[in-house]
């Protein structure tokens, strides 16, 4: 295991909480619900990236 994999649950909970705080403050940060089935996660990623690319080229 690497250093990150050796971290405690608390570390991951703090990291997630901070990321969600940042995402709430910055509309450029997107979140994807990765607890969904893989196909749904992939669909959401594609949709998010496609929308971003369209916004950049508009």
N, C-alpha and C positions, 0 to 999 in steps of 0.2 A: 504494500500500500504506500501511496505517496503521502506527503504532509497533509494535504487537504482531506484525504480519506480518513486520516487519523483524528480529525477534529471531532469535538463532541456535538451532540444534537443541539445544544445551546448555541454553538457557533453558527450552525446552519439556520437556526431560527432567527438569530440576530441579523444575519446576512440577508435573509429573505425579508424580514421586517424593514430593514433599511432600503432595500431595493424597491419595495412597494411604496415607501415614503417618497423616494425619488421619482418613481413612475407617476405618483399622484401630483407631483409638482411640475413635471416636464412632459408635455404631450408628445415629445419625440420618443420617449421610452415606451415600449409596448410590452405587454405581458401575454403569455400564452398559457392556458390551463393545461399543463402536462399530465394531469390526472385522468384526462380523457383517454379513450382508446387511441392507439397510435395513428390510425387513419384520420381521426378528427384533429389530432395535434398537427399532423402534416398538412391537412386542409387549412387550418388556421394560420400556420406559418406561411403557406403559399399565398393566402389571401392578404395577409399583412404585408408581405414583401411586394406583391403585385401592386397593392395600393400605394406603397411608398415609392416604387419605381414610377408609377403613373404621375404622382405628385411632383417628382423630380424632373420629369420630362414635359410637364404641362407648361 
